Each structure stands twice: as structure tokens, then as C-alpha cells.
Amino acid sequence: MAFEGLADRLQNTIQKIKGKGKVTEQDVKEMTREVRLALLEADVNFKVVKDFIKRVKERAVGEEVMESLTPGQQVIKIVKEELSSLMGGDESKIAVSDRPPTVIMMVGLQGAGKTTTTGKLANLLRKKYNRKPLLVAADIYRPAAIDQLETLGKQLNMPVYSAGTDISPVEIVNQAMAKAKEEHLDYVLIDTAGRLHIDGDLMDELIQIKNNVSPDEIFLVVDAMTGQDAVNVAESFNDQLDVSGVILTKLDGDTRGGAALSIKAVTDKPIKFAGMGEKLDQLEVFHPERMASRILGMGDVLSLIEKAQENVDEKRAKELEEKMRSASFTFDDFLEQMGQVRKMGPLDELLDMIPGSNKMKGLKNVEIDEKQISHVEAVIQSMTAKERQDPSIINANRKKRIAKGSGRSVSEVNRLLKQFEEMKKMMKQMTNMQQGGKKGKKGKKGKGFNFPFM
């Protein structure tokens, strides 16, 4: 998870003050000291940390908190609001030109993931906003970048304009604009050249493109893994080009969070999108308030709902729920449900969106191995249709055949069969309890169900 170390430190710190019936200035002083250390360890800009702590401290020792019935919770609310404000406050909308096409310049250093992000953004514009983008290969210095963009275009079934490496990027962009107008395309996404470091030639070329097409947006793509370096890069590009927003890549990686928490304060430019994985559908609109909630362990229900709405068939989900209630849930249903959930994204990220999941017994620090999920799918897919419908017929010989067909061991097959039956029983018990049925013998505890990949 992004911000993992920072999240743990902040959650432990605010937990100490949460239930306090009375909060003193000393309590606030101790809490802000811990928060300050957590932010500095996360590689947040020193000046940004200083200003942040000052604002939190001023609000936390105010009359609003000291006279509140729940002062501890009021302090946490202040930390969350200031954390959200630090990252931009509200979601920053993408521009839409009154005279299409809307032009977006993608800029950044080599290695930040600019070309891939250009493809991801085009995919998001089509999927989320129903737009028709044109990708433009304007990096004439790296033939590999042109090839990469053309490959992305084929994968997305989306038009790409390229004209080789023998004409200027400005001319390529002019030709692409003419094509976009002729074909009534909504957006033009220009993948510009990058460098290993910022230099005069790079900036001169980007300024020429900017002056020539007057883009509606200039998005700077920065690697969140680089911490303060990303902030320095953002400041340099912003000084030269006046960028309109930032796209953070690799925010799903082992990033300390310094870039995300510093960029807005240093450049006064919002984070517009965040790359949350390598796949072409793993670029998300950046919501500062939701990210603040996740960092503080409060979950992100809105994003979870949006992912479910985008990826899960509601009608089929209700049918599967009814099957669970009636204990007629089969391995075919399980396979289908697992596929729908996997489309929503990595399971550990989904867990982070559930409020309080960090405090749930057995879920804190859980590591979900995606390979193990594939192993479970392989075992189920090695069963016959009849076996998937009625696992009770699976005897020793059938288990050997399934194990051999899936490349797994017989013990793994046994474990899956056992846990699947436990899940069905648990679902049946929950249904009985909801309907006012018997709760079982007093004091008797069930084992609970653990997926084989958890």
C-alpha cells in the first residue's frame, strides 16, 4: 500500500488521543511532535511539515476543540482536514475545451512512466468520460517511445499519430491537430520527449510546443517513488512551463508519500491523477479527501463503491447473494465472483478502503498473494462441470486428477474443498441469524473462513 509506513505511524499516534474525554495543550503538543516525525520520515518537505503542524496545533488548541464533548475525535477531524488540504482539498477536474479538441501536453523526465501514463489517461477519458482521444508520438529522440505508444494504441484500439523521427515535434503536433479536427476527436494527448535530467534544450522544445498549440492542460508525470526528487522536478517544470497539474505514477508501490504530500504545497498545482498499478486501467482520479481518510485508517468507501459499480454486474451479484443465502453456491459461482472482485483491483488495496480494516483481527498487515489466487482458480478450472456443481462427489482419485491438471498438490485441493464448505456453512449461519434463527450453542465459537490465498 502507498503511504504504508506513514499510515501506521499516524494511526498509532491519533489512536492515543482519540478516546480522550479531555484534551490538554500538552496532549496536542505530544501528538503533533509524533505527526511531525512521521511526516519527515515519509520524506515530506521540511517547510511543508512546519506549516502543516502549525495549522493543526492552532486549530487543535482552539475553543472549538477544548469545549467539545468529544475533543479527541475533533482533533482527528482537524488532522484529516489539514491532510486533505495539504494534497489539494477537492478533486481537480480535467479541462474540457469549448472548441474541441481539448489538448493535453504530457511532460516529464525519462523513467517516470510518461508514455504508459499517456495511454492510461486516454483509456480513462474514454471509459469514464466517454471521450475519443488521439495519442500523439512527439518524442522524436527515442524511437522506442514511438513504438511503445503505437503498441499501447493497438492494445486500447485507439488512434495514434506518429510521423517518425525526421520532422520537428512542433510539426508533428500541428499535423496531429489537423487529423483530430478532421476526424472529430475530443482530446489530443501529446507524449513529449523526456530527458534523464532537466536541461535547456528539453525546456526550449516543450515551450515551443506549448506556444504553438496553447494546450488546455500541461500534465507533469512524476514518479512517486523518488520522494523529494519528484518535488524538485515538479518545481523546475512548473517554473518553466506553468504546468496545470501533476500525475503521480507508482503510488501503489513502496512509496513513503513525501511527493504526494509536498507537491501541491510547493508548486500550488494539484495532483490530478494517480497511477495505482501497471495495467492500462489502473490510473485513478486523485481525491485528496479520500486519500487522507485512507492514510488515517478511515477507509475509502466512495472509491470502493465506484470500483464496484464499474466492474461488478449488479444483477448477477444479487443472484450470487441469493445462492449464498440458500447454500446453493457452487464452485462456478465462486470462480465468477472471484473474477468480478479481481477486476476491481488488487485485494490488499480493496481491504485498505474498508473503514476500520486496519483494526480488524486477522486483517491488519495481511498479505494477499495474487499468485495464490491464480492457483485457486487453476484448481477449480481443473474440475469437471459436475464436480464444480457438486464437490461432494470428489473422491481420492478425482483429487489426484484435479491436482495433476492444475499443477498443485492434493493437500491444496483438500484445503480448498474444506474451506469452500466452511464458507457455505458460515453464509448459512449468518442468514439464519439475520432471519432470527438459532444462534447455536452458547459459548461455541466457529473457526471462521480464511481464503486459501490469505
C-alpha positions as CSV (number, residue, x, y, z in Angstrom):
1,M,0.0,0.0,0.0
2,A,1.1,3.6,-0.7
3,F,1.9,5.6,2.5
4,E,2.2,2.3,4.5
5,G,4.8,3.5,7.0
6,L,3.3,6.9,7.3
7,A,-0.2,5.5,7.7
8,D,0.9,3.2,10.5
9,R,2.7,6.0,12.4
10,L,-0.2,8.4,12.1
11,Q,-2.8,5.9,13.0
12,N,-0.9,4.8,16.1
13,T,-0.4,8.5,17.1
14,I,-4.0,9.6,16.7
15,Q,-5.3,6.5,18.4
16,K,-3.7,7.7,21.7
17,I,-5.8,10.9,21.6
18,K,-9.0,9.5,20.0
19,G,-10.9,8.4,23.2
20,K,-9.8,11.2,25.5
21,G,-12.6,13.0,27.3
22,K,-10.4,16.0,27.8
23,V,-7.5,17.2,25.6
24,T,-4.8,19.4,27.0
25,E,-2.3,21.6,25.2
26,Q,0.3,19.1,26.3
27,D,-1.6,16.2,24.6
28,V,-1.7,18.2,21.4
29,K,2.0,19.1,21.7
30,E,2.9,15.4,22.1
31,M,0.6,14.3,19.2
32,T,1.9,17.0,16.8
33,R,5.5,16.1,17.7
34,E,4.8,12.5,16.6
35,V,3.0,13.6,13.5
36,R,5.9,15.9,12.6
37,L,8.4,13.0,12.9
38,A,6.1,10.7,10.9
39,L,5.9,13.2,8.0
40,L,9.6,13.9,8.0
41,E,10.3,10.2,7.9
42,A,7.9,10.0,4.9
43,D,10.2,12.4,3.1
44,V,7.7,15.3,3.2
45,N,9.3,18.7,2.5
46,F,10.5,20.3,5.8
47,K,8.8,23.6,5.2
48,V,5.6,21.9,4.3
49,V,5.7,19.9,7.6
50,K,6.4,23.0,9.6
51,D,3.4,24.8,8.1
52,F,1.1,21.8,8.5
53,I,2.0,21.3,12.2
54,K,1.5,25.0,12.9
55,R,-2.1,24.9,11.4
56,V,-3.0,21.7,13.2
57,K,-1.7,23.0,16.5
58,E,-3.5,26.3,16.2
59,R,-6.8,24.6,15.4
60,A,-6.4,21.8,18.0
61,V,-5.9,24.1,21.0
62,G,-8.8,26.3,19.9
63,E,-12.1,26.8,21.8
64,E,-13.9,24.5,19.3
65,V,-11.9,21.5,20.4
66,M,-11.4,22.3,24.1
67,E,-15.1,22.7,24.8
68,S,-16.2,19.8,22.6
69,L,-17.9,16.8,24.1
70,T,-15.5,14.6,22.0
71,P,-12.3,16.6,21.9
72,G,-10.2,13.6,20.8
73,Q,-12.3,13.0,17.8
74,Q,-12.3,16.7,16.9
75,V,-8.5,16.7,16.9
76,I,-8.5,13.7,14.5
77,K,-11.0,15.5,12.3
78,I,-8.7,18.5,12.1
79,V,-5.7,16.3,11.2
80,K,-7.8,14.7,8.4
81,E,-9.0,18.1,7.1
82,E,-5.5,19.6,7.1
83,L,-4.0,16.4,5.5
84,S,-6.7,16.6,2.7
85,S,-6.0,20.4,2.3
86,L,-2.2,19.6,2.0
87,M,-2.9,17.4,-1.0
88,G,-5.3,19.9,-2.7
89,G,-8.5,19.7,-0.8
90,D,-11.0,18.9,-3.5
91,E,-10.8,16.8,-6.6
92,S,-9.4,18.7,-9.5
93,K,-11.5,18.4,-12.7
94,I,-9.9,17.9,-16.1
95,A,-10.3,20.6,-18.7
96,V,-12.8,20.5,-21.5
97,S,-12.3,22.9,-24.3
98,D,-15.2,25.0,-25.7
99,R,-13.7,24.4,-29.2
100,P,-12.6,20.7,-29.4
101,P,-10.2,19.0,-29.4
102,T,-9.0,19.6,-25.9
103,V,-5.2,19.5,-25.9
104,I,-3.2,17.9,-23.2
105,M,0.6,18.0,-23.1
106,M,2.3,15.2,-21.2
107,V,5.7,16.2,-19.8
108,G,8.3,14.7,-17.5
109,L,11.7,13.0,-17.2
110,Q,12.6,9.6,-18.7
111,G,11.7,6.7,-16.4
112,A,8.7,8.4,-14.8
113,G,6.3,6.4,-16.9
114,K,5.1,9.2,-19.2
115,T,4.3,7.2,-22.3
116,T,2.4,4.5,-20.4
117,T,0.6,7.1,-18.4
118,T,-0.5,8.8,-21.7
119,G,-2.1,5.5,-22.8
120,K,-3.7,5.1,-19.3
121,L,-5.1,8.6,-19.4
122,A,-6.6,8.1,-22.9
123,N,-8.2,4.9,-21.7
124,L,-9.7,6.7,-18.6
125,L,-11.0,9.5,-20.8
126,R,-12.8,7.0,-23.0
127,K,-14.0,4.8,-20.2
128,K,-15.0,7.3,-17.5
129,Y,-16.0,10.4,-19.7
130,N,-16.9,8.7,-23.0
131,R,-14.3,10.8,-24.9
132,K,-12.5,10.0,-28.2
133,P,-8.8,10.7,-27.7
134,L,-5.9,10.8,-30.2
135,L,-2.4,9.8,-28.9
136,V,0.5,11.8,-30.5
137,A,4.0,10.4,-30.6
138,A,6.1,13.6,-30.3
139,D,9.3,12.1,-28.8
140,I,11.5,12.1,-31.9
141,Y,14.6,11.2,-30.0
142,R,13.5,7.8,-28.8
143,P,12.1,5.5,-31.5
144,A,11.3,3.1,-28.7
145,A,8.9,5.7,-27.2
146,I,7.1,5.9,-30.6
147,D,6.9,2.1,-30.9
148,Q,5.6,1.9,-27.3
149,L,2.8,4.5,-27.9
150,E,1.8,2.7,-31.1
151,T,1.7,-0.6,-29.2
152,L,-0.5,1.0,-26.5
153,G,-2.8,2.3,-29.2
154,K,-3.3,-1.2,-30.6
155,Q,-3.9,-2.6,-27.2
156,L,-6.6,0.1,-26.5
157,N,-7.9,0.1,-30.1
158,M,-7.3,3.8,-30.1
159,P,-5.8,6.1,-32.9
160,V,-2.1,7.1,-32.6
161,Y,-0.5,9.8,-34.7
162,S,3.2,9.4,-35.5
163,A,5.4,10.7,-38.2
164,G,8.8,9.2,-37.5
165,T,11.9,11.0,-36.3
166,D,12.8,13.2,-39.2
167,I,10.4,16.1,-38.6
168,S,10.2,18.5,-35.7
169,P,7.9,17.8,-32.8
170,V,6.0,21.1,-33.4
171,E,5.2,19.9,-37.0
172,I,4.1,16.5,-35.7
173,V,1.7,18.2,-33.3
174,N,0.4,20.5,-36.0
175,Q,-0.4,17.5,-38.3
176,A,-2.0,15.6,-35.4
177,M,-4.2,18.6,-34.6
178,A,-5.4,18.7,-38.2
179,K,-6.2,15.0,-38.0
180,A,-8.1,15.3,-34.8
181,K,-10.3,18.1,-36.1
182,E,-10.9,16.2,-39.4
183,E,-12.0,13.1,-37.5
184,H,-13.9,14.9,-34.8
185,L,-11.8,13.6,-31.9
186,D,-12.4,15.1,-28.4
187,Y,-8.9,15.0,-27.0
188,V,-5.3,15.2,-28.2
189,L,-2.7,13.7,-25.8
190,I,0.8,14.7,-26.7
191,D,3.6,12.4,-25.5
192,T,6.5,14.8,-25.5
193,A,10.2,14.0,-25.2
194,G,11.8,13.4,-21.8
195,R,15.4,13.5,-20.6
196,L,17.3,11.8,-17.8
197,H,17.6,15.3,-16.2
198,I,16.2,18.8,-16.9
199,D,18.2,20.8,-19.5
200,G,17.8,23.9,-21.6
201,D,17.2,22.0,-24.9
202,L,14.3,20.0,-23.4
203,M,12.6,23.0,-22.0
204,D,13.1,25.1,-25.2
205,E,11.3,22.4,-27.2
206,L,8.5,22.0,-24.7
207,I,8.0,25.8,-24.6
208,Q,7.8,25.8,-28.5
209,I,5.1,23.1,-28.5
210,K,3.2,25.0,-25.7
211,N,3.4,28.3,-27.6
212,N,2.3,26.6,-30.8
213,V,-0.8,24.7,-29.7
214,S,-1.8,26.6,-26.4
215,P,-2.7,23.3,-24.6
216,D,-5.7,23.3,-22.2
217,E,-3.7,21.1,-19.8
218,I,0.0,20.5,-19.2
219,F,0.3,17.4,-17.0
220,L,3.7,16.7,-15.4
221,V,4.2,13.0,-14.8
222,V,6.4,12.2,-11.8
223,D,7.5,9.0,-10.1
224,A,6.1,8.9,-6.6
225,M,8.9,6.5,-5.6
226,T,11.5,9.3,-5.9
227,G,10.2,11.3,-2.9
228,Q,11.7,14.8,-2.6
229,D,13.4,14.5,-6.1
230,A,9.9,14.3,-7.5
231,V,9.0,17.6,-5.8
232,N,12.2,19.3,-7.1
233,V,11.4,18.1,-10.6
234,A,7.9,19.4,-10.3
235,E,9.1,22.8,-9.1
236,S,11.5,23.1,-12.1
237,F,9.0,22.1,-14.7
238,N,6.4,24.4,-13.2
239,D,8.8,27.4,-13.2
240,Q,9.4,26.9,-16.9
241,L,6.1,25.7,-18.2
242,D,3.5,26.7,-15.6
243,V,2.0,23.1,-15.5
244,S,-1.7,22.8,-14.8
245,G,-1.5,19.5,-12.8
246,V,0.6,16.5,-11.7
247,I,0.1,12.8,-12.3
248,L,1.9,10.6,-9.8
249,T,2.9,7.2,-11.0
250,K,3.8,4.1,-8.9
251,L,1.7,5.3,-6.0
252,D,0.8,1.7,-5.4
253,G,4.5,0.9,-4.7
254,D,6.6,1.1,-1.6
255,T,6.4,4.9,-1.6
256,R,6.8,6.9,1.6
257,G,4.3,9.5,0.4
258,G,6.6,12.6,0.5
259,A,5.9,13.6,-3.1
260,A,2.1,13.3,-2.8
261,L,2.1,15.4,0.4
262,S,4.5,18.0,-0.8
263,I,3.9,18.7,-4.4
264,K,0.7,20.8,-4.1
265,A,2.1,22.9,-1.3
266,V,5.4,23.6,-3.2
267,T,4.1,24.2,-6.7
268,D,0.5,25.2,-5.9
269,K,-0.6,22.8,-8.7
270,P,-3.0,19.9,-7.9
271,I,-2.4,16.2,-8.2
272,K,-4.9,15.3,-10.9
273,F,-4.4,11.5,-11.3
274,A,-2.5,8.7,-9.6
275,G,-1.1,5.5,-11.2
276,M,-2.1,2.6,-8.9
277,G,-0.6,-0.3,-10.9
278,E,0.9,-1.3,-14.2
279,K,-2.3,-2.2,-16.1
280,L,-3.8,0.3,-18.5
281,D,-6.9,0.6,-16.4
282,Q,-5.0,1.5,-13.2
283,L,-5.0,5.2,-13.4
284,E,-7.4,6.9,-10.9
285,V,-8.7,10.4,-10.4
286,F,-6.9,11.7,-7.3
287,H,-9.2,12.6,-4.4
288,P,-7.3,14.3,-1.6
289,E,-10.0,13.8,1.0
290,R,-10.4,10.1,0.2
291,M,-6.6,9.6,0.3
292,A,-6.4,11.4,3.7
293,S,-9.1,9.0,5.0
294,R,-7.1,6.0,3.8
295,I,-3.9,7.3,5.4
296,L,-5.6,7.7,8.7
297,G,-7.2,4.2,8.5
298,M,-10.8,5.5,8.0
299,G,-11.2,3.7,4.7
300,D,-12.5,5.0,1.4
301,V,-16.0,3.7,0.9
302,L,-16.8,6.1,-2.0
303,S,-13.9,4.7,-4.2
304,L,-14.8,1.2,-3.2
305,I,-18.4,1.8,-4.4
306,E,-17.2,3.4,-7.6
307,K,-14.9,0.4,-8.4
308,A,-17.8,-2.0,-7.7
309,Q,-20.2,0.0,-10.0
310,E,-17.6,0.0,-12.8
311,N,-16.6,-3.7,-12.5
312,V,-19.4,-5.7,-10.9
313,D,-22.7,-6.8,-12.6
314,E,-25.3,-5.7,-10.0
315,K,-28.0,-8.1,-11.2
316,R,-25.6,-11.1,-11.2
317,A,-24.2,-10.1,-7.8
318,K,-27.7,-10.2,-6.3
319,E,-28.2,-13.7,-7.8
320,L,-25.0,-14.9,-6.3
321,E,-26.0,-13.4,-2.9
322,E,-29.3,-15.4,-3.0
323,K,-27.3,-18.6,-3.8
324,M,-25.1,-17.9,-0.8
325,R,-28.1,-17.5,1.4
326,S,-29.7,-20.7,0.2
327,A,-26.3,-22.6,0.4
328,S,-26.6,-23.5,-3.3
329,F,-23.4,-21.6,-4.1
330,T,-21.2,-23.6,-6.4
331,F,-17.5,-23.5,-7.4
332,D,-18.7,-22.0,-10.7
333,D,-20.3,-19.2,-8.8
334,F,-17.2,-18.8,-6.6
335,L,-15.0,-18.5,-9.7
336,E,-17.2,-15.9,-11.2
337,Q,-17.4,-13.8,-8.1
338,M,-13.6,-14.0,-7.6
339,G,-13.2,-12.8,-11.2
340,Q,-15.5,-9.8,-10.6
341,V,-13.7,-8.8,-7.4
342,R,-10.3,-9.1,-9.1
343,K,-11.4,-6.7,-11.8
344,M,-11.8,-4.1,-9.1
345,G,-8.1,-4.1,-8.4
346,P,-5.5,-5.8,-6.0
347,L,-7.3,-7.2,-3.0
348,D,-4.9,-5.6,-0.4
349,E,-5.9,-2.2,-1.9
350,L,-9.6,-3.0,-1.6
351,L,-9.1,-4.0,2.1
352,D,-7.5,-0.6,2.7
353,M,-10.7,1.0,1.5
354,I,-12.8,-0.7,4.2
355,P,-13.2,1.6,7.2
356,G,-11.5,0.1,10.3
357,S,-9.9,-2.8,8.3
358,N,-6.6,-1.9,9.9
359,K,-8.0,-2.8,13.3
360,M,-9.9,-6.0,12.3
361,K,-8.4,-9.1,13.8
362,G,-6.6,-11.1,11.1
363,L,-6.7,-8.3,8.5
364,K,-4.0,-6.0,9.8
365,N,-0.8,-6.4,7.8
366,V,-2.4,-9.3,5.9
367,E,-0.5,-10.0,2.7
368,I,-2.6,-11.4,-0.2
369,D,-0.5,-13.3,-2.7
370,E,-2.1,-12.8,-6.1
371,K,-0.3,-15.9,-7.4
372,Q,-2.2,-18.0,-4.8
373,I,-5.5,-16.7,-6.2
374,S,-4.4,-17.9,-9.6
375,H,-3.6,-21.3,-8.0
376,V,-7.1,-21.5,-6.6
377,E,-8.6,-20.6,-10.0
378,A,-6.4,-23.4,-11.6
379,V,-7.7,-26.0,-9.1
380,I,-11.3,-25.1,-9.8
381,Q,-10.8,-24.9,-13.5
382,S,-9.3,-28.5,-13.4
383,M,-12.6,-29.8,-12.0
384,T,-15.3,-31.2,-14.3
385,A,-18.6,-29.3,-14.6
386,K,-20.3,-31.9,-12.5
387,E,-17.6,-31.6,-9.8
388,R,-17.9,-27.8,-9.6
389,Q,-21.6,-28.2,-9.2
390,D,-21.4,-31.0,-6.6
391,P,-18.0,-31.1,-4.8
392,S,-19.2,-34.0,-2.6
393,I,-18.5,-36.4,-5.5
394,I,-14.8,-35.6,-5.5
395,N,-13.1,-38.7,-4.1
396,A,-9.4,-39.6,-3.7
397,N,-8.9,-40.4,-7.4
398,R,-10.6,-37.3,-8.6
399,K,-8.5,-35.2,-6.2
400,K,-5.3,-36.7,-7.8
401,R,-6.6,-35.9,-11.3
402,I,-7.5,-32.3,-10.3
403,A,-4.1,-31.8,-8.6
404,K,-2.3,-33.0,-11.6
405,G,-4.4,-30.9,-14.0
406,S,-3.8,-27.7,-12.0
407,G,-0.2,-28.3,-11.2
408,R,-1.0,-28.1,-7.5
409,S,-0.7,-30.6,-4.7
410,V,-3.5,-32.9,-3.4
411,S,-3.3,-31.2,0.0
412,E,-4.1,-27.8,-1.7
413,V,-7.1,-29.4,-3.3
414,N,-8.2,-30.8,0.1
415,R,-7.7,-27.4,1.7
416,L,-9.8,-25.6,-0.9
417,L,-12.6,-28.1,-0.7
418,K,-12.7,-27.9,3.1
419,Q,-12.6,-24.1,3.2
420,F,-15.3,-23.8,0.5
421,E,-17.6,-26.0,2.7
422,E,-16.8,-23.8,5.7
423,M,-17.7,-20.7,3.8
424,K,-21.0,-22.1,2.7
425,K,-21.8,-23.1,6.3
426,M,-20.8,-19.7,7.6
427,M,-23.0,-17.9,5.0
428,K,-25.9,-20.2,6.0
429,Q,-25.4,-19.4,9.7
430,M,-25.3,-15.7,9.0
431,T,-28.5,-15.9,7.1
432,N,-30.2,-17.8,9.9
433,M,-29.1,-15.1,12.4
434,Q,-30.4,-12.3,10.2
435,Q,-33.7,-14.1,10.0
436,G,-33.9,-14.6,13.7
437,G,-32.9,-18.2,13.7
438,K,-31.0,-20.0,16.4
439,K,-27.5,-18.7,17.1
440,G,-26.1,-22.1,18.1
441,K,-24.9,-23.4,21.4
442,K,-23.9,-20.9,24.0
443,G,-20.2,-20.3,24.1
444,K,-19.4,-22.3,20.9
445,K,-17.2,-20.5,18.6
446,G,-16.8,-21.1,14.8
447,K,-13.4,-21.2,13.2
448,G,-14.2,-18.5,10.6
449,F,-13.3,-18.8,6.9
450,N,-9.9,-18.0,5.5
451,F,-9.4,-17.9,1.8
452,P,-6.5,-20.2,0.8
453,F,-4.7,-17.2,-0.6
454,M,-4.7,-15.2,2.7
